[in-house]
Amino acid sequence: MVTPEQLKQWIETGFAAAEVDVEGDGHHFEARIVADEFVGKSRIQRHQLVYAALGDKMKAEVHALSMKTLTPDEAAA
């Protein structure tokens, strides 16, 4: 079973200096991700970046992931 800490680490590996918080029960997760890579991107593009960071883990190991993706400026507001 995937832990929130594992999911956090997997997301962080895909971003240079992201701030990542993950909560969940092993099947359903909620993540708040703040990253410079999100600047100028739509919500869909931001989610695609996270899915790309997770790769095949999203298909096999993570059942459901709800995300709040923010730029540093959005997180500071």
C-alpha angles and dihedrals in degrees: 000000000000117000125213088245092056092049090048091053093048091052093046092055089063096054131058099226110353126163104223130183120179132184127178151123101249095273107043121042139183119203133188110199125184114187141154088227089073094064110118093006129119120238090258092051090049092052090048089056090053092047089050090052090052094045115173092355088078090059099045113019106029115062100185133002126186113193139197106193118191140172116232090256092051091049091051094051 
